Amino acid sequence: MAYGYAGKMLIINLTDHTITEQLLDRSLQTLYLSGTGFNARILYDNIPPGADPLGPENVLIFSTGVFCGTNIPTACRTEVSSLSPATGLFGTSSSGNYWGGELKFAGFDVIVLKGKSEKPVYLQINDSKVKIISAQNIWGLDAWETIRAIRSKQNAEAQVACIGQAGENMVRYASIENGPYDAWARTGLGAVMGSKNLKAIAVKGTGAVRVAHKNEFLRAVNKTRQAIMDSPFYKPFSKYGTMLVTIPYQEHSILPGRNYQTGTIEGWESTRTRKQLHHYTKRGVACMACPIACAHWVEIKDGPYADLQLKDMEVTPVIAFGAGCDIDNLPAVAKLTEVCQRLGLDMVSAAGAVAFSMELYQKAIIDESELGFKLNWGNQKSTIKLLENIAHRKGFGDILAEGTKRAAEKIAGSEKYCVHVKGLECMLIDPRARWSTWTLGYITNIRGGDHLRTRNPVENLRHNDNPRPYRTEKFSFPDEMLQTLDMPDALKERVFDPKTGDVDIPQMSKWSEDLISVYNAVGLCIRPPVLHTVGPTLISEMYAALTGIHISPEEIIKAGERTWNLQKLFNSRHGEKPEDSRFPDRFYNEPSSSGKTLDREKVAEVLKEYYKARGWDQETGCPLPDKLQELDLTNQ
């Protein structure tokens, strides 16, 4: 009898439409927990070197966190992973909402998708009944239309994961939409679905998650909820959500303004920050089991986008489009959010492609004859048109659909304006103006240039100080926060300077990556009130009470470290090289508006210190034999 887990894995071969079920292996649970851990193990074992990300040999996995479907605060997230069409490396993305809980209620923890269907299909999962259904009549619809069509035909309460036209046309940064307003966005997993002729997965379940020790579980859940709500980040985050950071980014000159040409934007604070939220939203929106409700329900009541309603005003589109493309008002950003959600485009990569193109237009490297329209900074109509052309692979959009790295290889004189790490468009912070654990994480990140797999749990955005350049960042919180941080004491002594409290960036990077890997395994959200308060001790307590499997806090964090290392091994197998872990050249060669550039030697030095903290070779960045033995990965 399974506790916590549904206990079953669904394996579907789309080539011959065979559907099989497999019981979860106990060692998989204890070594990798669930979520991204399961995915890393399965992908490593199933995708050979040289596989084509858009070929039938690629494998796509949906794995819901073991905590999903319970009342553990923020336990709602599902990890989707595959060989990335964008990077050729480990592609993975996390999303919340209600889809993962519904999959658990239907009786499955994992869906493994192999092969390619000859014709468009979608999956219908109603409890234990799984069907492969023709999608001929919905192929070509956008994501919102697809969700409505499936719900009207199957079940109005079904949770639907689907692709829009970008996924169908295998845009290398196509997203998988999670309901109308959420997504598994990064690394191009929607293109993998499109390559398999899989339009959607609709899930409805009536079961429940079984709890091994109910009283202990309730105590652990209540303790966790109280810890989150006691966090100093809780109230402001509940009020403003991720829009909290929009003002500090301007103050520190770290906006990716106009494709990283400027870190500050005139009029930013009065047009695109939390100060404008009250004009467009009156209530928060929460994912399953979340006490924070950090998202916003947005209603645009006048202007060119009047009557637009959606879940929006997240920092990602506001920074990516509002700063990166200099779109100068929140209603327009909301419209661009809708366009990306309907078409099924990763907003970070899509905005990066538009900003890249706008700079090329500014520098006269491309012109109106190639685009079919003007593309000056802040042009809302042209941005929408370009996004549509990308999704449908029309004209210049076909070049951009390959991602900016590949596009720059085709457009003479454009490479210096292309901002990516390992082929993935980035970022939301300019590392030239603010160096931190977060920014080092852009080049250590398993999935490429990205801001969501490394995050200092006690990052202080009020400060922008590096007491030891590139090596440390300021802490400057009350001592109580450091004392209560759920981190082993011996590690705290290495991470935090005993006199100043300053944070050692390489050491904190390693810890935060392992911790976030645990979050992405069990299904927790990494919003600051959670990341600051919920560590391996609470996770261990909840895991034991929920599943009946006792795993110590040390083993919990080791599961995260094991997963991170296995993903690194996967990347090495699929061609990642040491020189790939670097920032774009413009960050070393061109000063930001703060007057700063990155120092190549110092970045290289701190990267070596990070490798040392990880137990990896300091020159190659590859895990050493002793580390692999420690993590039970010696046979890889």
C-alpha positions, 0 to 999 in steps of 0.5 A, spaced: 500 500 500 502 506 497 502 512 502 504 519 499 505 516 493 500 514 488 505 508 487 504 508 479 508 510 473 504 510 466 508 509 460 506 510 453 509 509 447 506 514 442 509 510 436 504 504 437 499 507 442 501 502 447 499 504 455 503 500 460 503 501 468 509 500 472 509 500 480 514 505 483 521 502 485 522 503 493 530 505 491 527 510 486 523 514 492 529 514 497 534 516 493 531 521 488 524 522 492 520 524 486 519 530 481 526 532 478 529 526 481 525 521 478 526 525 471 533 525 472 534 518 473 529 516 468 532 520 462 539 518 464 537 511 463 533 512 457 536 517 452 542 515 448 548 520 446 547 523 440 539 523 440 535 528 437 531 532 441 525 533 436 526 526 434 522 520 436 528 517 441 527 523 446 523 521 452 518 526 455 516 525 463 511 529 467 513 527 474 508 530 480 512 532 487 510 527 492 507 532 497 502 534 491 495 533 493 496 534 500 495 540 504 502 541 505 503 549 504 505 550 496 505 543 495 503 543 488 508 543 483 510 538 477 516 537 474 517 536 466 523 534 463 526 532 456 532 533 452 532 540 451 531 542 443 533 549 446 540 547 449 541 540 447 542 539 454 537 537 460 531 540 459 526 541 465 521 546 468 516 546 474 509 548 474 504 549 480 497 550 479 492 544 480 495 539 474 499 535 479 494 534 484 489 531 479 494 526 476 495 524 483 488 523 485 487 519 478 492 514 481 499 516 478 506 519 480 509 519 473 507 519 466 513 517 461 512 519 454 516 515 448 516 515 441 512 519 436 504 518 434 503 518 426 497 523 427 496 528 432 493 525 439 491 527 446 491 523 452 485 523 456 486 520 464 480 519 468 482 515 474 485 509 472 482 509 465 487 512 460 485 513 452 489 516 446 484 520 442 485 523 436 487 531 436 485 532 429 480 537 430 484 541 435 490 541 432 492 548 430 488 551 436 491 556 441 492 553 448 486 557 451 482 554 445 484 547 446 483 547 453 476 549 452 475 544 447 477 538 451 473 541 457 467 541 453 468 534 450 471 531 456 470 534 463 469 541 465 473 540 471 479 536 467 486 539 468 489 540 461 496 541 459 497 542 452 501 546 447 499 552 442 501 553 435 509 554 437 509 547 440 506 544 434 511 548 429 516 546 434 519 553 436 525 551 440 523 555 446 515 553 446 512 552 452 507 547 455 501 550 458 498 548 465 491 551 464 490 557 461 495 561 466 501 557 468 506 553 464 512 549 464 515 554 460 523 554 460 527 549 455 522 548 450 519 542 452 512 544 448 517 543 442 518 536 444 510 535 445 509 537 438 515 533 435 511 527 438 504 529 435 501 530 442 497 536 443 495 535 450 494 531 457 487 532 460 487 529 467 481 528 472 481 524 478 477 522 484 482 518 489 486 521 494 493 521 497 494 516 503 497 519 509 501 514 513 501 517 520 496 522 520 497 526 527 504 527 526 503 529 519 498 534 521 503 537 526 508 537 521 504 541 516 502 546 521 509 547 523 511 548 516 505 553 515 506 557 521 514 558 519 512 560 512 507 565 515 512 568 520 517 569 515 518 577 514 517 576 507 510 573 507 506 579 508 509 583 502 510 577 498 502 576 499 501 583 497 505 584 491 508 577 489 514 577 485 512 585 483 516 586 489 523 586 486 521 591 480 523 597 484 530 594 487 532 592 480 531 599 478 535 602 484 541 597 483 541 598 475 540 591 474 534 591 469 535 588 462 533 594 459 533 594 451 537 587 451 542 589 456 544 596 454 541 599 460 540 597 467 535 603 468 529 606 464 527 613 465 520 613 468 520 605 470 518 606 477 511 610 475 509 605 469 512 598 471 512 597 478 508 594 484 506 602 485 501 601 479 498 594 481 492 597 484 490 600 478 489 593 475 488 588 480 484 587 487 485 580 489 491 575 489 490 568 486 493 562 489 495 555 487 493 548 490 495 548 498 498 555 497 497 560 503 501 566 500 497 567 493 502 571 490 499 571 483 494 577 481 488 577 478 488 582 472 482 586 469 484 591 464 478 596 464 480 601 458 485 603 453 487 598 447 486 592 451 480 593 455 476 587 457 482 583 458 482 578 464 487 573 466 492 571 471 498 576 470 503 582 473 508 577 475 515 579 475 517 575 469 513 578 463 514 585 466 522 585 466 522 581 460 518 585 456 517 591 460 525 592 461 528 588 455 523 590 450 522 597 453 514 596 453 512 602 457 506 600 461 503 594 464 496 593 460 501 592 454 505 587 458 499 583 460 497 583 453 503 580 451 502 575 457 496 573 454 499 572 447 505 568 449 500 563 453 495 562 447 501 561 442 505 557 448 511 561 448 516 561 454 516 568 455 523 569 457 526 566 451 520 570 447 522 576 450 529 575 449 528 574 442 524 580 441 529 584 444 535 581 440 531 583 434 529 590 436 537 591 438 539 589 431 533 593 428 536 599 432 543 597 429 541 597 422 543 590 422 536 588 420 530 592 417 523 593 415 524 589 408 526 583 412 521 584 418 515 586 414 514 592 419 518 597 424 521 594 430 523 600 434 523 599 442 517 599 445 513 598 439 507 593 442 503 592 435 510 589 432 512 585 438 505 582 438 506 581 430 513 578 431 511 573 437 505 570 432 510 570 426 515 566 431 510 561 433 507 560 426 515 560 423 513 565 418 518 570 415 524 572 420 520 569 425 522 562 422 529 564 424 528 566 431 524 560 432 530 556 432 532 561 438 537 567 439 544 563 439 542 559 432 539 565 429 545 569 431 549 564 427 545 566 421 545 573 421 551 576 420 554 581 425 549 579 430 552 575 435 555 580 440 548 582 441 545 575 443 544 574 450 544 566 452 548 561 456 548 554 454 543 556 448 538 558 453 536 566 453 537 569 459 536 573 464 532 577 469 538 581 472 544 584 469 550 581 473 555 586 471 551 591 476 549 586 481 553 580 483 550 575 487 549 567 489 543 568 484 547 571 478 553 566 479 547 561 478 546 563 471 552 560 469 552 554 474 545 552 472 544 545 469 539 548 464 542 554 462 541 561 463 536 561 468 534 564 475 530 559 478 535 553 480 539 557 484 537 562 489 540 564 496 534 563 501 536 569 505 538 574 499 537 581 501 535 585 495 536 592 499 544 591 498 548 591 493 555 590 496 560 585 495 565 585 501 570 581 497 569 582 490 565 576 486 566 571 493 561 574 498 555 578 498 552 582 504 547 578 509 545 584 513 539 581 516 537 580 524 541 574 527 535 571 529 534 569 521 541 566 521 540 562 527 533 559 525 536 558 518 535 550 517 542 549 515 547 544 518 551 548 523 558 546 520 556 549 513 553 555 516 560 556 519 563 556 512 557 560 508 557 565 513 563 569 516 562 569 523 564 576 524 560 580 519 555 574 517 557 576 509 555 570 505 560 566 501 557 565 494 560 559 492 558 555 498 551 558 498 550 556 491 552 549 492 547 549 498 541 553 494 542 548 488 541 542 492 535 545 496 531 547 490 533 540 487 529 538 493 523 543 492 523 541 485 523 533 487 517 534 492 513 539 489 514 545 493 514 552 491 521 556 491 517 563 493 522 567 498 517 566 504 518 558 503 525 558 501 527 562 507 523 557 512 522 550 509 529 546 509 531 539 510 529 538 517 521 540 516 521 536 509 524 530 512 519 530 518 513 531 513 516 526 508 516 521 514 509 522 516 506 522 509 510 516 506 512 512 512 519 512 509 524 515 514 529 519 511 534 524 515 535 531 513 542 529 511 539 524 506 534 529 504 539 534 502 543 529 499 538 527 494 538 534 492 545 533 491 545 527 487 539 529 482 544 535 481 550 531 479 546 526 475 543 532 471 550 534 470 553 527 468 547 527 463 549 534 460 556 532 459 554 526 456 550 530 451 556 535 449 556 540 455 563 543 455 567 547 460 567 553 456 559 553 456 559 555 463 560 563 461 556 569 460 555 572 454 561 576 451 558 583 452 558 582 459 565 582 459 566 587 454 561 592 454 560 597 461 553 597 463 549 603 465 552 602 472 559 603 469 561 596 470 563 590 466 565 583 469 572 581 470 573 574 466 579 572 471 575 573 477 569 570 474 573 564 473 576 564 480 569 564 483 567 558 478 573 554 480 571 555 488 564 553 486 566 547 483 571 545 489 565 546 494 561 541 489 567 536 489 568 537 482 574 537 478 576 545 478 578 545 471 573 541 467 567 542 472 566 534 472 564 530 478 570 527 481 570 519 482 569 520 490 563 525 489 560 520 485 561 514 490 559 518 496 552 519 492 551 512 489 553 514 482 559 510 481 556 506 475 554 512 471 
